[in-house]
Amino acid sequence: MSEKPEEMSKFFDDRATGYDEHMHGMFQDFDSFYKKISKPIIVTEKPVKVLDLGCGTGNQLKGIFQKLPNARVTAIDLSEEMLGKLKEKYPSYLKQIEIVQGSYLTLPFSACFYDYVVSVYSLHHFTKDVKRTLYEKIKKSLKPEGMYIEGDCVVSADMEAQLLANYQQLVTKELSNDLYHVDIPCSLQTQINLLQDAGFSKVDVIYHDEDEEAAIIVAQV
C-alpha cells in the first residue's frame, strides 16, 4: 500500500473490459462458484424481488434468472462501465432489471421489501463497522422469510488483522472520506459474527475454499 489507491468507481470503470476474464482466473471452476451463489434460492415463477449489491457485470444473475425467470432485480453498482457490461449480457431481461448507479452504503433500501439480497465480491473493500451497519440495513430490507447470500474472499485471522492495520495506517496518511479500492477481507468467523451481530437468525456457510480464499454465506432473517 505504498501508493494511494484509486477511487472506487474509477478503478472499476477502467477495468470493466476484462473484468470477467479476471474473475475467471480467480477460480478453478468459475461457473461452479457462481452457480453455488444461486443454490439456496427456491425455484419459482413468481416475480420475486432481488437486490444485487455491487452487481458488477452481473455474473451472478445468470444463475438467479435460471431459478427465478420472472424476478424483479434491483442492481446497484458504482461503476457506469460495469453496469454497461451487465446490460450487454442480459438484453432479454432488461425490463426486469432496475439499474442503479451509486453506493449501496448510502442509497436507501425499502423496508421488508426484498425476497433475496445478494452480494458477490464487493464487501471486502469495507471495514467491519461499515459491514455491520450494512448488514443491519440489509436485514431490515428483507421480507420475514427473506435471505441474504454473500460470496466473497475470506482470509485467515492473522491476515485479516494485518490488512486492517495496513488500511488504518493508509487512511490516517492518505485517504479522505471517499470510497477507494482497498482490499481488506475478513476471516470467515468474523463474517459469521458480523451477520449474527446484525440480527440474522441463522447463518450458514455453504461453500468455503481455503486455497481460493473464497466463501459463500447464507443469512436468514
C-alpha positions, 0 to 999 in steps of 0.5 A: 500500500505504498501508493494511494489507491484509486477511487472506487468507481474509477478503478472499476470503470477502467477495468470493466473490459476484462473484468470477467476474464479476471474473475475467471482466473480467480477460480478453478471452476468459475461457473461452479462458484457462481452457480453455488451463489444461486443454490439456496434460492427456491425455484419459482415463477413468481416475480420475486424481488432481488437486490444485487449489491455491487452487481458488477457485470452481473455474473451472478444473475445468470444463475438467479434468472435460471431459478427465478425467470420472472424476478424483479432485480434491483442492481446497484453498482458504482461503476457506469462501465460495469453496469454497461457490461451487465446490460450487454449480457442480459438484453432479454431481461432488461425490463426486469432489471432496475439499474442503479448507479451509486453506493449501496452504503448510502442509497436507501433500501425499502423496508421488508421489501426484498425476497433475496439480497445478494452480494458477490465480491464487493464487501471486502473493500469495507471495514467491519463497522461499515459491514455491520451497519450494512448488514443491519440495513440489509436485514431490515430490507428483507421480507420475514422469510427473506435471505441474504447470500454473500460470496466473497474472499475470506482470509485467515485471522492473522491476515485479516488483522494485518490488512486492517492495520495496513488500511488504518495506517493508509487512511490516517496518511492518505485517504479522505472520506471517499470510497477507494479500492482497498482490499481488506477481507475478513476471516470467515468467523468474523463474517459469521459474527458480523451477520449474527451481530446484525440480527440474522437468525441463522447463518450458514456457510455453504461453500468455503475454499481455503486455497481460493480464499473464497466463501459463500454465506447464507443469512436468514432473517 
